[in-house]
Amino acid sequence: MVVAKRDDDSSKPSSGSGTEIDKSLIAARAFEAMVWGMPAVNTDRMLQAAIGIGGGANTIVYWSRLVDWHNQTLTPNPNAIYLMPFYDTTAGPMVLDIPPAEGDSTITGSIDTVWQTPLADVGPAGTDQGRGGRYLILPPGYNAPIPDGFIALASETTTGFALLRSNLKSGSDADIAAAVAYGKRVGLYRLDVAANPPPTTFVDAAGKDFDATIPYSREFYTYLDRVIQAEPWLPRDMAMIDQLASIGIKKGTAYQPDSQITAQLDTATARAHTWIEQQYVQQFAAAYYDNSQWAIPAHQDLITAMSNGYADPASYPVDARGVAYSFAFFAAKTLGSGQFYLMTITDKDGHDLDGGKTYHLTVPAHAPVSLYWSATAYNRATHTLIRDTDWPSRASNTPDLRLNADGSADIYFGPTAPDGKKTNWIPTKTGQQFEVLFRFYGPQPPLFDKTWKLPDIQRA
């Protein structure tokens, strides 16, 4: 864990007041709580947004069209139909029913705990390998016999969610409608009614404000407390019990921090936000290609830990996890099977991407994907889709995307479209920095052996 800088000099004998020491301790522990609690608060922010539009536990929020800027989750994919089942096993195991792949109709996604630890990938790149399957999500400590015909997943938390993408053949209206219809074949129901499941409740979020941004203020701890009250303590997190109690969060007790605590929370969150941003920038130093600005947007220790459920007792990359869930959500069990990501915040010359300037990216021909690739611009300050723009990305399945004679594609970023390039243009905003996430769906070997290389973004 990161250690927050304290105002007192602990190397000297203390002759100061206990009040100053207490303030320093509260600020340090609130700092740590934000970094540690980031993935859980990230999940609860999405759940509360779902509740706000009529969804919630054991319902599926979906988008009946490609997401636009009203979806203010962290770095969402605007080139697939999104479905977000939120599960709650309080009343018993829940079944997530994934349909079999049929032609161009496929699901890519994963099932995660409230801490966004992946339980399984689903669909052709997942456990069911495209055959479809009934994933049985078990509550903590469940030890009853598992019925035949289910893929059992032991969740360490009572609640969680799945992020599912119903993939598109193209972005045409007909293909979007087909992807929505296929996605709504997903089912979510209790095990005890699995023999004759009732209709799944779907809530359409299209066009509705769905704000799941991270609050860098004392509000953060209200979300964290809600998770602490609802979920069991995990053995790996027991050291946080006293840490949280010192800032007013204690299981079984109403969260009512006193004035001394609340006075330190805003300061602590501001410091944590600054530190997280610094770590976020530093991760791009580990370039994916030699002499490149593109990087995998997660630390390798975190990728390993999430894939094995934090099985290594000598590794618990809390800092890397906190940074990752400050700008993204969901984790795949096996990164690189169904999807792969590269991200950049700078141009070829290492300068921050400026929303008031125009940039150019050439995507070489024969991109190593079996499904599609996409490039999406996000507001770097919030890591969300840029507000009030006509569209946030361009992809190989964008219907009017223009290709060059050799099969490559020129993508443009900027506040206005270059002449004759609107179909290949991604809008940005003057006065904002932006970041670009490049997605590979159905990634193929040339991506990993790097015989196919994504060039850097350049000033146009």
Secondary structure, DSSP 4 states (H G I P E B T S, - for coil): ---PPPSS-TTS---S-HHHHHHHHHHHHHHHHHHHHHHHHHHHHHHHHHHHTT--TTEEEE-SS---TTEESSS--TTSEEEEEEEE-TTS-EEEEEPPPBTTB-EEEEEEETT--EEEEESTTSTTTTS-EEEEEEPTT--SPPPTT-EEEE-SSSEEEEEEEE--S-SSHHHHHHHHHHHTT-EEEEGGGTTSPPPPPEEE-TTS-EE-----STHHHHHHHHHHHHSPPPGGGTTHHHHHHTTT--TTS-----HHHHHHHHHHHHHHHHHHHHHHHHGGGSBSSTT-S-B-SS-HHHHHHHHTTS--TT---HHHHHHHTTT-----SSTTTSEEEEEESB-TTSPBPBTTS-EEEEE-SS-SEEEEEEEEEEETTTTEEPTT-S-SEEETT-TTPPPPTTS-EEEEEESSPPTT-GGGEEE--TT-BEEEEEEEEEE-HHHHTTSS-PPPPEE-
